[in-house]
Amino acid sequence: MNIIIVDDDQIVSLSLKTILEASGEIHVADIGNNGKEAVALYQKHHPDVLLMDIRMNEMTGLEAAEIILKNEPDAKILFLTTFLDDEYIVRSLHLGAKGYILKQNFEGLLPALKAVSKGQSVFGSEIVTRLPEFLSSDKHPACDYHAKGLTDKEMEIIELVADGCSNREIAGHLYLSEGTVRNYLSTILEKLELRDRTQLAVFYYKNLQSP
């Protein structure tokens, strides 16, 4: 897996490079120090995953992510930061970042990179459990999900996704196969014009959850 690391602390970047490459599963194609370098390095290398800090000089990680995702909607960006900041988390969700984890949870970094490289979304448990709180101030009045073309079963699946359930857990709750759940999710995302289950959870808390 080829990745780029962008952090304004070079010691952190070099340490991450050494540790991750020691696993034998990661190749660090390049290292950057700010958001501007992140944009340039992404265009140069097109890595499997861009691992990036948020607070940086010249251009923040969030600003860089917005530029990259506008030009490359399929870009896989994983934020690694020390800040559990509501505003940062909500904005990363809206931008379409694939993950947001804290540097303190370093032991989970390699699994997170693997998951993101496969297109999965990864958010630390501290973030998932507070998702409704993060979005409450940005919530719109609940809409009629039938008006969105959603069936009752699809709505059940959306609610379970918003609760942080995996496809396997959803299948167990609703007595469906995992393949059927995946098919439902593909249909739901297409109907709502969303990219992934993280955006689906955001959409639920903003638009579908009952007041």
SULBELGI-V556197 format. One record per residue. RES is the residue in one letter. SS is DSSP state (helix for helix, strand for strand, loop for the rest). PHI is phi in whole degrees, -180 to 180 (* if undefined). NEAR is the number of other ideal C-beta (glycine too) atoms within 8 Angstrom. Layout:
# SULBELGI-V556197
RES/SS/PHI/NEAR + RES/SS/PHI/NEAR
This chain:
# SULBELGI-V556197
M/loop/*/10 + N/strand/-96/9 + I/strand/-132/15 + I/strand/-120/18 + I/strand/-112/13 + V/strand/-128/19 + D/loop/-153/13 + D/loop/-76/8 + D/loop/-103/7 + Q/helix/-64/8 + I/helix/-63/6 + V/helix/-62/10 + S/helix/-61/14 + L/helix/-67/9 + S/helix/-65/8 + L/helix/-61/13 + K/helix/-58/11 + T/helix/-61/8 + I/helix/-69/8 + L/helix/-69/13 + E/helix/-70/10 + A/helix/-66/6 + S/loop/-70/8 + G/loop/80/5 + E/loop/-110/6 + I/loop/-125/11 + H/strand/-120/7 + V/strand/-89/13 + A/strand/-72/9 + D/strand/-169/9 + I/strand/-130/11 + G/strand/-127/12 + N/loop/-115/11 + N/loop/-158/12 + G/helix/-62/14 + K/helix/-61/9 + E/helix/-66/10 + A/helix/-60/17 + V/helix/-62/12 + A/helix/-66/9 + L/helix/-69/13 + Y/helix/-64/14 + Q/helix/-64/7 + K/helix/-76/7 + H/helix/-106/9 + H/loop/46/6 + P/loop/-71/10 + D/loop/-67/7 + V/strand/-143/14 + L/strand/-103/14 + L/strand/-98/11 + M/strand/-142/17 + D/loop/-77/13 + I/loop/-103/12 + R/loop/-82/8 + M/loop/-145/14 + N/loop/-71/6 + E/loop/70/6 + M/loop/-152/11 + T/loop/-75/9 + G/helix/-64/15 + L/helix/-66/11 + E/helix/-64/9 + A/helix/-65/15 + A/helix/-61/14 + E/helix/-61/9 + I/helix/-67/9 + I/helix/-64/14 + L/helix/-70/13 + K/helix/-67/7 + N/helix/-89/6 + E/loop/-133/9 + P/loop/-58/7 + D/loop/-92/4 + A/loop/-59/9 + K/loop/-106/11 + I/strand/-116/13 + L/strand/-118/17 + F/strand/-85/15 + L/strand/-124/11 + T/strand/-145/12 + T/loop/-95/5 + F/loop/-105/7 + L/loop/-93/6 + D/loop/-105/6 + D/helix/-54/7 + E/helix/-62/6 + Y/helix/-63/13 + I/helix/-65/12 + V/helix/-62/11 + R/helix/-66/9 + S/helix/-63/13 + L/helix/-63/12 + H/helix/-65/7 + L/helix/-68/10 + G/loop/101/9 + A/loop/-61/12 + K/loop/-84/14 + G/strand/-171/13 + Y/strand/-151/13 + I/strand/-131/14 + L/strand/-93/10 + K/helix/-62/9 + Q/helix/-64/5 + N/helix/-96/9 + F/helix/-61/6 + E/helix/-62/4 + G/helix/-93/9 + L/helix/-69/12 + L/helix/-62/10 + P/helix/-59/7 + A/helix/-65/12 + L/helix/-62/15 + K/helix/-63/10 + A/helix/-64/11 + V/helix/-64/15 + S/helix/-62/10 + K/loop/-91/6 + G/loop/94/7 + Q/loop/-83/7 + S/loop/-100/10 + V/strand/-131/11 + F/strand/-130/10 + G/loop/-57/11 + S/helix/-60/5 + E/helix/-62/8 + I/helix/-86/12 + V/helix/-59/9 + T/loop/-69/7 + R/loop/-105/8 + L/helix/-54/14 + P/helix/-59/8 + E/helix/-66/7 + F/helix/-61/11 + L/helix/-99/12 + S/helix/-61/8 + S/loop/-75/4 + D/loop/-112/6 + K/loop/-82/9 + H/loop/-97/6 + P/loop/-57/5 + A/loop/-62/8 + C/loop/-103/9 + D/loop/-75/5 + Y/helix/-66/10 + H/helix/-64/6 + A/helix/-67/6 + K/helix/-86/9 + G/loop/82/5 + L/loop/-92/11 + T/loop/-89/5 + D/helix/-61/5 + K/helix/-65/8 + E/helix/-63/13 + M/helix/-67/11 + E/helix/-59/9 + I/helix/-67/14 + I/helix/-60/14 + E/helix/-62/9 + L/helix/-71/12 + V/helix/-60/14 + A/helix/-64/12 + D/loop/-81/6 + G/loop/89/8 + C/loop/-75/8 + S/loop/-79/5 + N/helix/-59/9 + R/helix/-64/7 + E/helix/-67/9 + I/helix/-63/14 + A/helix/-59/13 + G/helix/-66/7 + H/helix/-64/8 + L/helix/-105/11 + Y/loop/58/5 + L/loop/-122/9 + S/loop/-82/6 + E/helix/-63/9 + G/helix/-63/6 + T/helix/-65/9 + V/helix/-62/14 + R/helix/-60/9 + N/helix/-64/8 + Y/helix/-59/12 + L/helix/-63/13 + S/helix/-61/8 + T/helix/-66/9 + I/helix/-62/14 + L/helix/-62/13 + E/helix/-67/7 + K/helix/-62/10 + L/helix/-93/10 + E/loop/58/5 + L/loop/-114/9 + R/loop/-91/6 + D/loop/-155/11 + R/helix/-68/9 + T/helix/-66/10 + Q/helix/-63/11 + L/helix/-65/16 + A/helix/-64/12 + V/helix/-61/12 + F/helix/-60/11 + Y/helix/-60/13 + Y/helix/-68/14 + K/helix/-86/11 + N/helix/-124/9 + L/helix/-112/11 + Q/loop/-68/11 + S/loop/-65/3 + P/loop/-60/4
